[in-house]
Each structure stands twice: as structure tokens, then as C-alpha cells.
């Protein structure tokens, strides 16, 4: 029995969940959460059902005529590459929805809160599945609008209005650069279908290919928060409610990586991409070191982990810039491992804040004695972000560094990047040691944290260990997903 017809359900079921939540005005927080979790659960279950079809066909495509006069269709495609990003995003969102039950988002308007979480996730799911450039941009903007509203309405402090505006303007400027590229492709070939564009894009003049690649990389690097395009991230992560921060850091940042792989890396030949290889590696290195140094300098526990994202995205861009199979495989695997580790660390930070009612790392210490389970979760997260074997980031960093040496672009850059990873260990140990060792403070620590915060934190911790010990399936999917990148072949 073929389940291919279920592919559009990945987008349609969350829409149904949004409609129910918008109409159910009197839904309690728990009731709204059930609708959100069930909707997102179906969005996770469908691609799992489709795995046999992907194994047999390599790609599943659903297409429905939408705006025929403009050659625009509601076209979705699920392949090995999009599957990796889709499952990562959906799993992170599910964890964040469960975590939200323990957060102080309040009972009022919970239906709108979970509806926006679903729309946020829908934007990311649609982005990974869209096989039409018009549809891609619709989902790309939906992702931004939903996240801005979540920060604006449920963010902390009056500063959230300025932060939401800053976040919207900067990321939208990146989106406009992507839009220029998509419109240029549409004008040149008269179609919005990505499969057709992939087959024809290499026929563009070389200077046009270079221009589009530049705009694509910069536009998507804004979403990745690569230095100096990162300036929206620290404030947005700090002000947003913790579940939204988890989705922003662990899922949304990966959309920039997917965009680079899905467009310039798939559309244009390697000869065009080689013009940008060393610059991507340099930008990745700078972002890695800068983010790590800022994480060392910060006192706010949430901003420490936020700047860690800037650093980790640097590794991913560096790996992509190597233009080698090892480097790119490492980058995609790093997206997944980073998502798991970052979700875990922000969950830990959320529990720490709920216990201490404090965010200054110098005013929190000694929590390990009173909360040993939390200490273990934090320790595993810290070891994970530091790249310690057998946890997953060790695997992805190994491949990224290997790709750097294989590329023959610049051995020196790869060596500096490898040495720079020591900074990650330093800020991670500082974070863990300051919070969990020493004299217990502040004095008014809560006795325990809500179970809804603890359960997903333990689950993500276990998942991190399992993924590190069993990297085979992820590596196999990544290799299959990247197999046709060069040469414009899906």
C-alpha cells in the first residue's frame, strides 16, 4: 500500500489544528496543548510512514495546480535531504510544545499561542518540502511572521517590541535578497517549479550565476545568524519565551543551511561555487570564534547559549565552504546534533531560571547538590556542545575538519578552526561549573521545577546519547541526501 498521497498532510494537518485553535476561544492551556501536540505528532508520523516510498523512489512529489497563468503550483517534494531537516524541525517543535506546559505563558489566549507555534512549525515544514519557488517564499515568510508574533505577544519585558521589530527588519532584509534570486530565476525560465529550475539553472550566464549565488548565500546566512549578520539573534533569543527560543535556536537556524543546499548548491555547478568557497570558510571561522568569545563574556545564562548558536553555525558554514562530501555531510549532521544539544541546553537554562528566578550566571551556583538529575542533563549537554565522544557533535565536527583538510583550499584555516573549537570547551565548562558547583545561591531557590519542564529535558538528553552512539542512520540519510548536490541533479 502506498502512502504517497499523505505527503500534503504534513502541511494540511497543522493548518487544521490552527483552525480548531482559533475557533476554540475557551480552550484551556492543557486543551490547546493537546491540539497542538496531536497536530504536530501527525506531521511527524506521516514522513515516517513515507520512509519505504523514499527508499524505493528516492523522492516523493505531490503537485496540484494553483496559479496556472503564472506556472505556479502547490508542489511538495520529500527526499532524503528534506527528510533530515523536516524531522529535526518537527521533533524540536514537539519538545518545545510539551515544554510549554511548564512555562508561565498563562492560561489566557493559550489557543493563540499554540496556533502560532503550529504556524511557526508549518513555515519550517513547508520551507523544507516546497518544490515551487513561490510556495517556498510563502512558507519562508510564514516562519518569520509567526515567530515575530510569538516574541511580540509572549516575550519578556517592554523591550520585546523593539526586539521584535529589529528581528523582523534584519531577517526580512535577508529574505528580500532571497526573493530577488527567486524572481530572477522565474523571469529567466518562466517556471516556478524547482525540479525544472534545477535542470535549467546552469545555462544562465556565469556572471548571473555568481550574482545569484552571492545573494543566496548572504540571504540565507542572515537566517543562520552568521557574523556580522547575527545581530538579531542574541536579543530575540533572550526576550522570547523559552519554548520559542528553543525552536528559534534548534530548528529555525537550520533553515538557512537548508536554503544554501537547496538553491545555490543544487542549482549551480561546482565551478560557480568555488568562487565563494574560501569566503564561506573564513566567514564560518570568524563566526565560530566570535560567538564563542561572546559566550565567554556574557553573564546572562540565556545569552550565553544564544551566542553559542552563532559559533555553532560557523562550523556549519565552514563545512559547506569546503565543497567536499565529508565537509557537507558533517555540516548537515551538525545541524541535527546542534538542534538536539541546543534544545537540551535551553531547556536546562529554562529550568535554572525557574528555580533561581535569576539569569546572571554570577548569582547562580551550587545547583548540582540540590538538583542532581538536572546536573546530569546539563553535563551531557555541555559535553555534547564541546564535541566530546561518543556524543554526536564529535562525529559532525570530525567530518567538517576532515572536509577542510580534503578541500586543499586552505589548510591553515582548517587548523585555526580546529584550534578555535577549544573556546567552545572553555565557555561550556564555565557555564556548567558556575551554575552547578560552589556555594548554593541564590538563597530563595525553588524546591522543585514543574514536571512538564523536566520530562522533555530528560527525553532530549536520552536522545542526544542515542544519536551519538548510533550515528549510522543519520549518516546514511545525509549521504543519500547530498549525493546529487553537485551538477544540479536531485
ZAMARVO-769741 format. One record per residue (C-alpha): x, y, z. Coordinates in nm, 2 decimals. Example, Ala and Ser with C-alpha at 12.3 -4.5 7.8 and 13.67 -1.06 7.14 Angstrom:
ZAMARVO-769741
PT / 1.23 / -0.45 / 0.78
PT / 1.37 / -0.11 / 0.71
END
This chain:
ZAMARVO-769741
PT / 0.00 / 0.00 / 0.00
PT / 0.13 / 0.34 / -0.10
PT / 0.11 / 0.63 / 0.15
PT / 0.24 / 0.89 / -0.10
PT / -0.10 / 1.07 / -0.10
PT / -0.03 / 1.16 / 0.27
PT / 0.25 / 1.39 / 0.18
PT / 0.04 / 1.71 / 0.18
PT / -0.09 / 1.61 / 0.52
PT / 0.24 / 1.73 / 0.67
PT / 0.12 / 2.08 / 0.60
PT / -0.26 / 2.04 / 0.60
PT / -0.30 / 1.87 / 0.94
PT / -0.12 / 2.16 / 1.12
PT / -0.34 / 2.40 / 0.93
PT / -0.65 / 2.21 / 1.06
PT / -0.50 / 2.23 / 1.41
PT / -0.46 / 2.61 / 1.37
PT / -0.83 / 2.65 / 1.26
PT / -0.95 / 2.44 / 1.56
PT / -0.74 / 2.65 / 1.80
PT / -0.86 / 2.98 / 1.65
PT / -1.22 / 2.88 / 1.67
PT / -1.19 / 2.72 / 2.02
PT / -1.17 / 3.05 / 2.21
PT / -1.23 / 2.90 / 2.56
PT / -0.97 / 2.63 / 2.53
PT / -0.76 / 2.59 / 2.85
PT / -0.38 / 2.58 / 2.82
PT / -0.39 / 2.20 / 2.85
PT / -0.66 / 2.16 / 2.59
PT / -0.48 / 2.39 / 2.35
PT / -0.16 / 2.20 / 2.41
PT / -0.33 / 1.87 / 2.32
PT / -0.45 / 2.01 / 1.99
PT / -0.10 / 2.15 / 1.91
PT / 0.08 / 1.83 / 2.01
PT / -0.15 / 1.60 / 1.82
PT / -0.13 / 1.81 / 1.51
PT / 0.25 / 1.82 / 1.52
PT / 0.25 / 1.45 / 1.61
PT / 0.07 / 1.37 / 1.28
PT / 0.32 / 1.59 / 1.10
PT / 0.59 / 1.36 / 1.24
PT / 0.41 / 1.03 / 1.18
PT / 0.35 / 1.10 / 0.81
PT / 0.71 / 1.12 / 0.69
PT / 0.79 / 0.80 / 0.90
PT / 0.51 / 0.63 / 0.71
PT / 0.66 / 0.75 / 0.38
PT / 1.01 / 0.61 / 0.45
PT / 0.96 / 0.29 / 0.25
PT / 0.85 / 0.50 / -0.05
PT / 1.15 / 0.72 / -0.02
PT / 1.38 / 0.41 / -0.01
PT / 1.22 / 0.28 / -0.33
PT / 1.18 / 0.61 / -0.53
PT / 1.44 / 0.85 / -0.37
PT / 1.19 / 1.13 / -0.38
PT / 0.81 / 1.17 / -0.34
PT / 0.64 / 1.46 / -0.52
PT / 0.29 / 1.59 / -0.48
PT / 0.17 / 1.86 / -0.72
PT / -0.15 / 2.05 / -0.75
PT / -0.22 / 2.33 / -0.99
PT / -0.25 / 2.66 / -0.80
PT / -0.20 / 2.97 / -1.02
PT / -0.17 / 2.81 / -1.37
PT / -0.14 / 3.15 / -1.55
PT / 0.19 / 3.20 / -1.37
PT / 0.30 / 2.84 / -1.38
PT / 0.28 / 2.82 / -1.00
PT / 0.17 / 2.50 / -0.83
PT / 0.12 / 2.37 / -0.48
PT / 0.41 / 2.13 / -0.52
PT / 0.58 / 1.94 / -0.24
PT / 0.88 / 1.71 / -0.26
PT / 1.01 / 1.48 / 0.02
PT / 1.36 / 1.33 / -0.04
PT / 1.65 / 1.22 / 0.19
PT / 1.78 / 1.58 / 0.23
PT / 1.45 / 1.74 / 0.31
PT / 1.36 / 1.45 / 0.54
PT / 1.66 / 1.52 / 0.77
PT / 1.56 / 1.88 / 0.81
PT / 1.19 / 1.81 / 0.84
PT / 1.22 / 1.55 / 1.12
PT / 1.46 / 1.78 / 1.30
PT / 1.22 / 2.07 / 1.29
PT / 0.91 / 1.87 / 1.39
PT / 1.08 / 1.69 / 1.68
PT / 1.22 / 2.02 / 1.82
PT / 0.87 / 2.18 / 1.79
PT / 0.71 / 1.88 / 1.96
PT / 0.96 / 1.90 / 2.25
PT / 0.90 / 2.28 / 2.28
PT / 0.52 / 2.23 / 2.29
PT / 0.55 / 1.98 / 2.57
PT / 0.80 / 2.21 / 2.75
PT / 0.55 / 2.50 / 2.71
PT / 0.32 / 2.32 / 2.96
PT / 0.56 / 2.40 / 3.24
PT / 0.63 / 2.76 / 3.13
PT / 0.44 / 3.06 / 3.26
PT / 0.27 / 3.15 / 2.93
PT / -0.05 / 3.18 / 3.12
PT / -0.40 / 3.03 / 3.06
PT / -0.53 / 3.34 / 2.87
PT / -0.50 / 3.31 / 2.49
PT / -0.33 / 2.97 / 2.50
PT / -0.52 / 2.88 / 2.19
PT / -0.35 / 3.16 / 2.00
PT / -0.01 / 3.07 / 2.15
PT / -0.03 / 2.71 / 2.03
PT / -0.18 / 2.82 / 1.70
PT / 0.13 / 3.04 / 1.64
PT / 0.36 / 2.76 / 1.74
PT / 0.19 / 2.54 / 1.48
PT / 0.22 / 2.81 / 1.22
PT / 0.59 / 2.86 / 1.30
PT / 0.65 / 2.49 / 1.25
PT / 0.43 / 2.49 / 0.94
PT / 0.65 / 2.76 / 0.79
PT / 0.96 / 2.55 / 0.85
PT / 0.80 / 2.23 / 0.73
PT / 0.67 / 2.40 / 0.41
PT / 1.01 / 2.55 / 0.35
PT / 1.18 / 2.21 / 0.35
PT / 0.91 / 2.05 / 0.14
PT / 0.83 / 2.32 / -0.12
PT / 0.91 / 2.23 / -0.48
PT / 0.80 / 2.56 / -0.61
PT / 0.99 / 2.89 / -0.55
PT / 0.67 / 3.09 / -0.50
PT / 0.54 / 2.84 / -0.24
PT / 0.89 / 2.83 / -0.08
PT / 0.88 / 3.20 / -0.02
PT / 0.53 / 3.19 / 0.12
PT / 0.63 / 2.94 / 0.38
PT / 0.96 / 3.12 / 0.44
PT / 0.77 / 3.44 / 0.53
PT / 0.51 / 3.25 / 0.74
PT / 0.80 / 3.12 / 0.95
PT / 0.91 / 3.48 / 1.01
PT / 0.56 / 3.63 / 1.08
PT / 0.47 / 3.36 / 1.33
PT / 0.79 / 3.39 / 1.52
PT / 0.77 / 3.77 / 1.53
PT / 0.42 / 3.75 / 1.68
PT / 0.53 / 3.50 / 1.94
PT / 0.81 / 3.73 / 2.05
PT / 0.58 / 4.03 / 2.04
PT / 0.29 / 3.89 / 2.23
PT / 0.46 / 3.64 / 2.47
PT / 0.81 / 3.79 / 2.50
PT / 0.95 / 3.93 / 2.83
PT / 0.97 / 4.30 / 2.91
PT / 0.88 / 4.61 / 2.73
PT / 1.19 / 4.58 / 2.52
PT / 1.02 / 4.29 / 2.33
PT / 0.86 / 4.55 / 2.09
PT / 1.20 / 4.68 / 1.98
PT / 1.35 / 4.34 / 1.97
PT / 1.06 / 4.20 / 1.75
PT / 1.10 / 4.49 / 1.51
PT / 1.47 / 4.45 / 1.49
PT / 1.44 / 4.08 / 1.43
PT / 1.17 / 4.14 / 1.16
PT / 1.36 / 4.41 / 0.97
PT / 1.70 / 4.23 / 0.96
PT / 1.58 / 3.88 / 0.88
PT / 1.33 / 4.03 / 0.62
PT / 1.62 / 4.21 / 0.45
PT / 1.78 / 3.87 / 0.41
PT / 1.45 / 3.73 / 0.28
PT / 1.43 / 4.01 / 0.02
PT / 1.78 / 3.91 / -0.11
PT / 1.65 / 3.55 / -0.15
PT / 1.33 / 3.69 / -0.32
PT / 1.54 / 3.88 / -0.57
PT / 1.71 / 3.55 / -0.67
PT / 1.38 / 3.35 / -0.69
PT / 1.22 / 3.62 / -0.91
PT / 1.53 / 3.63 / -1.13
PT / 1.51 / 3.25 / -1.18
PT / 1.13 / 3.27 / -1.25
PT / 1.18 / 3.55 / -1.51
PT / 1.46 / 3.38 / -1.69
PT / 1.29 / 3.04 / -1.72
PT / 0.92 / 3.11 / -1.69
PT / 0.86 / 2.85 / -1.43
PT / 0.84 / 2.84 / -1.05
PT / 0.89 / 2.46 / -1.04
PT / 1.22 / 2.38 / -0.86
PT / 1.27 / 2.05 / -1.04
PT / 1.26 / 2.23 / -1.37
PT / 1.48 / 2.51 / -1.25
PT / 1.74 / 2.27 / -1.12
PT / 1.76 / 2.12 / -1.47
PT / 1.80 / 2.46 / -1.64
PT / 1.98 / 2.70 / -1.40
PT / 2.33 / 2.60 / -1.51
PT / 2.25 / 2.75 / -1.85
PT / 2.25 / 3.10 / -1.70
PT / 2.54 / 3.33 / -1.79
PT / 2.83 / 3.29 / -1.55
PT / 2.80 / 3.64 / -1.41
PT / 2.43 / 3.59 / -1.33
PT / 2.51 / 3.26 / -1.15
PT / 2.78 / 3.44 / -0.94
PT / 2.53 / 3.72 / -0.86
PT / 2.26 / 3.48 / -0.76
PT / 2.49 / 3.26 / -0.55
PT / 2.62 / 3.57 / -0.37
PT / 2.27 / 3.69 / -0.29
PT / 2.15 / 3.34 / -0.19
PT / 2.44 / 3.28 / 0.05
PT / 2.41 / 3.62 / 0.22
PT / 2.03 / 3.60 / 0.24
PT / 2.04 / 3.25 / 0.40
PT / 2.33 / 3.34 / 0.62
PT / 2.11 / 3.60 / 0.79
PT / 1.88 / 3.32 / 0.89
PT / 2.18 / 3.12 / 1.01
PT / 2.29 / 3.42 / 1.22
PT / 2.65 / 3.42 / 1.08
PT / 2.87 / 3.71 / 1.20
PT / 2.81 / 4.00 / 1.13
PT / 2.46 / 3.92 / 1.02
PT / 2.38 / 3.77 / 1.36
PT / 2.27 / 4.10 / 1.53
PT / 1.91 / 4.00 / 1.55
PT / 1.98 / 3.67 / 1.74
PT / 2.10 / 3.75 / 2.09
PT / 1.82 / 3.98 / 2.17
PT / 1.55 / 3.77 / 2.00
PT / 1.67 / 3.46 / 2.19
PT / 1.68 / 3.64 / 2.52
PT / 1.34 / 3.81 / 2.50
PT / 1.14 / 3.52 / 2.35
PT / 0.97 / 3.28 / 2.58
PT / 1.19 / 2.97 / 2.64
PT / 0.99 / 2.73 / 2.41
PT / 1.01 / 2.98 / 2.13
PT / 1.38 / 3.03 / 2.19
PT / 1.42 / 2.65 / 2.17
PT / 1.26 / 2.65 / 1.83
PT / 1.45 / 2.96 / 1.71
PT / 1.79 / 2.81 / 1.80
PT / 1.74 / 2.44 / 1.75
PT / 1.52 / 2.45 / 1.44
PT / 1.48 / 2.78 / 1.26
PT / 1.86 / 2.85 / 1.22
PT / 1.88 / 2.52 / 1.02
PT / 1.65 / 2.66 / 0.76
PT / 1.94 / 2.89 / 0.64
PT / 2.16 / 2.58 / 0.59
PT / 1.88 / 2.41 / 0.40
PT / 1.84 / 2.71 / 0.18
PT / 2.21 / 2.72 / 0.08
PT / 2.20 / 2.35 / 0.00
PT / 1.86 / 2.36 / -0.18
PT / 1.94 / 2.66 / -0.40
PT / 2.29 / 2.77 / -0.49
PT / 2.45 / 2.43 / -0.42
PT / 2.18 / 2.24 / -0.62
PT / 2.12 / 2.49 / -0.90
PT / 2.47 / 2.58 / -1.00
PT / 2.78 / 2.38 / -1.09
PT / 3.08 / 2.35 / -0.86
PT / 3.28 / 2.58 / -1.08
PT / 3.05 / 2.87 / -0.98
PT / 3.05 / 2.77 / -0.61
PT / 3.43 / 2.76 / -0.60
PT / 3.43 / 3.14 / -0.62
PT / 3.28 / 3.15 / -0.27
PT / 3.44 / 2.85 / -0.10
PT / 3.72 / 3.03 / 0.08
PT / 3.50 / 3.32 / 0.18
PT / 3.24 / 3.08 / 0.33
PT / 3.52 / 2.91 / 0.53
PT / 3.66 / 3.25 / 0.65
PT / 3.31 / 3.37 / 0.75
PT / 3.24 / 3.04 / 0.93
PT / 3.57 / 3.06 / 1.12
PT / 3.51 / 3.42 / 1.22
PT / 3.15 / 3.34 / 1.34
PT / 3.28 / 3.04 / 1.53
PT / 3.54 / 3.23 / 1.72
PT / 3.33 / 3.55 / 1.77
PT / 3.03 / 3.36 / 1.90
PT / 3.25 / 3.16 / 2.14
PT / 3.42 / 3.47 / 2.28
PT / 3.09 / 3.65 / 2.33
PT / 2.96 / 3.34 / 2.51
PT / 3.26 / 3.37 / 2.74
PT / 3.20 / 3.74 / 2.80
PT / 2.82 / 3.72 / 2.87
PT / 2.67 / 3.69 / 3.22
PT / 2.31 / 3.63 / 3.12
PT / 2.27 / 3.25 / 3.11
PT / 2.03 / 3.27 / 2.81
PT / 2.25 / 3.49 / 2.61
PT / 2.55 / 3.26 / 2.67
PT / 2.37 / 2.98 / 2.49
PT / 2.24 / 3.22 / 2.23
PT / 2.59 / 3.33 / 2.13
PT / 2.68 / 2.96 / 2.13
PT / 2.44 / 2.93 / 1.83
PT / 2.64 / 3.20 / 1.64
PT / 2.95 / 2.99 / 1.70
PT / 2.80 / 2.66 / 1.60
PT / 2.65 / 2.80 / 1.28
PT / 3.01 / 2.90 / 1.19
PT / 3.11 / 2.53 / 1.19
PT / 2.83 / 2.45 / 0.96
PT / 2.91 / 2.73 / 0.71
PT / 3.28 / 2.63 / 0.72
PT / 3.19 / 2.27 / 0.63
PT / 2.97 / 2.39 / 0.34
PT / 3.25 / 2.61 / 0.22
PT / 3.49 / 2.31 / 0.19
PT / 3.28 / 2.19 / -0.11
PT / 3.37 / 1.83 / -0.02
PT / 3.15 / 1.53 / 0.05
PT / 3.29 / 1.50 / 0.41
PT / 3.25 / 1.87 / 0.49
PT / 2.90 / 1.89 / 0.37
PT / 2.79 / 1.57 / 0.53
PT / 2.95 / 1.70 / 0.85
PT / 2.75 / 2.02 / 0.82
PT / 2.42 / 1.85 / 0.78
PT / 2.49 / 1.62 / 1.06
PT / 2.60 / 1.92 / 1.27
PT / 2.26 / 2.08 / 1.20
PT / 2.08 / 1.78 / 1.36
PT / 2.32 / 1.74 / 1.65
PT / 2.33 / 2.11 / 1.72
PT / 1.95 / 2.11 / 1.73
PT / 1.94 / 1.83 / 1.99
PT / 2.22 / 1.99 / 2.20
PT / 2.08 / 2.34 / 2.18
PT / 1.73 / 2.23 / 2.27
PT / 1.87 / 2.05 / 2.57
PT / 2.08 / 2.34 / 2.69
PT / 1.80 / 2.59 / 2.66
PT / 1.57 / 2.35 / 2.84
PT / 1.83 / 2.33 / 3.12
PT / 1.85 / 2.71 / 3.12
PT / 1.47 / 2.74 / 3.15
PT / 1.47 / 2.51 / 3.45
PT / 1.76 / 2.70 / 3.61
PT / 1.57 / 3.03 / 3.57
PT / 1.25 / 2.88 / 3.71
PT / 1.44 / 2.76 / 4.01
PT / 1.66 / 3.06 / 4.08
PT / 1.44 / 3.34 / 3.94
PT / 1.78 / 3.48 / 3.83
PT / 1.97 / 3.50 / 3.49
PT / 2.30 / 3.64 / 3.60
PT / 2.55 / 3.35 / 3.60
PT / 2.75 / 3.51 / 3.88
PT / 2.44 / 3.50 / 4.10
PT / 2.37 / 3.13 / 4.05
PT / 2.58 / 2.84 / 4.18
PT / 2.57 / 2.51 / 4.37
PT / 2.26 / 2.37 / 4.19
PT / 2.42 / 2.03 / 4.14
PT / 2.38 / 1.94 / 4.51
PT / 2.00 / 2.00 / 4.52
PT / 1.91 / 1.90 / 4.17
PT / 2.13 / 1.61 / 4.06
PT / 1.91 / 1.50 / 3.77
PT / 1.93 / 1.85 / 3.62
PT / 2.31 / 1.85 / 3.68
PT / 2.34 / 1.52 / 3.48
PT / 2.13 / 1.66 / 3.19
PT / 2.34 / 1.98 / 3.19
PT / 2.66 / 1.78 / 3.20
PT / 2.57 / 1.57 / 2.90
PT / 2.46 / 1.89 / 2.71
PT / 2.79 / 2.06 / 2.79
PT / 2.99 / 1.76 / 2.68
PT / 2.78 / 1.74 / 2.37
PT / 2.84 / 2.10 / 2.27
PT / 3.21 / 2.06 / 2.34
PT / 3.23 / 1.78 / 2.09
PT / 3.32 / 1.50 / 2.33
PT / 3.29 / 1.14 / 2.20
PT / 3.07 / 0.95 / 2.18
PT / 2.82 / 1.23 / 2.17
PT / 2.71 / 1.34 / 1.82
PT / 2.88 / 1.67 / 1.77
PT / 3.21 / 1.49 / 1.78
PT / 3.11 / 1.30 / 1.47
PT / 3.00 / 1.60 / 1.28
PT / 3.30 / 1.81 / 1.37
PT / 3.53 / 1.53 / 1.28
PT / 3.38 / 1.53 / 0.93
PT / 3.38 / 1.91 / 0.90
PT / 3.75 / 1.92 / 0.99
PT / 3.82 / 1.63 / 0.76
PT / 3.64 / 1.81 / 0.48
PT / 3.86 / 2.12 / 0.54
PT / 4.18 / 1.92 / 0.50
PT / 4.05 / 1.74 / 0.20
PT / 3.95 / 2.06 / 0.02
PT / 4.30 / 2.18 / -0.03
PT / 4.16 / 2.54 / -0.01
PT / 4.34 / 2.64 / 0.30
PT / 4.50 / 2.40 / 0.55
PT / 4.57 / 2.70 / 0.78
PT / 4.20 / 2.79 / 0.80
PT / 4.11 / 2.44 / 0.90
PT / 4.39 / 2.42 / 1.16
PT / 4.27 / 2.75 / 1.31
PT / 3.91 / 2.63 / 1.31
PT / 4.01 / 2.31 / 1.49
PT / 4.21 / 2.50 / 1.75
PT / 3.92 / 2.75 / 1.79
PT / 3.70 / 2.47 / 1.90
PT / 3.88 / 2.48 / 2.23
PT / 3.69 / 2.81 / 2.30
PT / 3.37 / 2.60 / 2.30
PT / 3.50 / 2.38 / 2.57
PT / 3.60 / 2.68 / 2.78
PT / 3.26 / 2.86 / 2.77
PT / 3.07 / 2.53 / 2.81
PT / 3.28 / 2.44 / 3.12
PT / 3.24 / 2.79 / 3.26
PT / 2.86 / 2.77 / 3.21
PT / 2.84 / 2.43 / 3.38
PT / 3.09 / 2.49 / 3.66
PT / 2.95 / 2.83 / 3.76
PT / 2.59 / 2.71 / 3.79
PT / 2.63 / 2.36 / 3.94
PT / 2.93 / 2.38 / 4.16
PT / 3.03 / 2.60 / 4.45
PT / 2.81 / 2.75 / 4.73
PT / 2.44 / 2.72 / 4.67
PT / 2.28 / 3.05 / 4.57
PT / 2.05 / 3.24 / 4.55
PT / 1.91 / 3.16 / 4.88
PT / 1.55 / 3.16 / 4.77
PT / 1.58 / 2.86 / 4.53
PT / 1.25 / 2.69 / 4.44
PT / 1.21 / 2.34 / 4.59
PT / 1.14 / 2.17 / 4.25
PT / 1.07 / 2.26 / 3.89
PT / 0.75 / 2.17 / 3.70
PT / 0.74 / 1.81 / 3.57
PT / 0.65 / 1.94 / 3.22
PT / 0.99 / 2.10 / 3.21
PT / 1.18 / 1.80 / 3.34
PT / 1.02 / 1.53 / 3.13
PT / 1.12 / 1.67 / 2.78
PT / 1.46 / 1.77 / 2.91
PT / 1.53 / 1.41 / 3.02
PT / 1.39 / 1.28 / 2.69
PT / 1.61 / 1.51 / 2.48
PT / 1.91 / 1.41 / 2.69
PT / 1.85 / 1.04 / 2.62
PT / 1.80 / 1.12 / 2.25
PT / 2.13 / 1.30 / 2.24
PT / 2.31 / 1.00 / 2.39
PT / 2.14 / 0.76 / 2.15
PT / 2.22 / 0.97 / 1.84
PT / 2.58 / 0.99 / 1.94
PT / 2.61 / 0.62 / 2.00
PT / 2.42 / 0.53 / 1.68
PT / 2.51 / 0.78 / 1.41
PT / 2.47 / 0.52 / 1.13
PT / 2.11 / 0.60 / 1.01
PT / 2.17 / 0.98 / 1.02
PT / 2.49 / 0.95 / 0.83
PT / 2.33 / 0.72 / 0.57
PT / 2.04 / 0.96 / 0.51
PT / 2.28 / 1.25 / 0.49
PT / 2.50 / 1.08 / 0.23
PT / 2.19 / 0.99 / 0.02
PT / 2.05 / 1.34 / 0.05
PT / 2.37 / 1.51 / -0.06
PT / 2.46 / 1.26 / -0.33
PT / 2.31 / 1.47 / -0.61
PT / 2.40 / 1.82 / -0.50
PT / 2.69 / 1.89 / -0.74
PT / 2.60 / 1.91 / -1.10
PT / 2.24 / 2.02 / -1.04
PT / 2.10 / 1.66 / -1.01
PT / 1.84 / 1.58 / -0.75
END
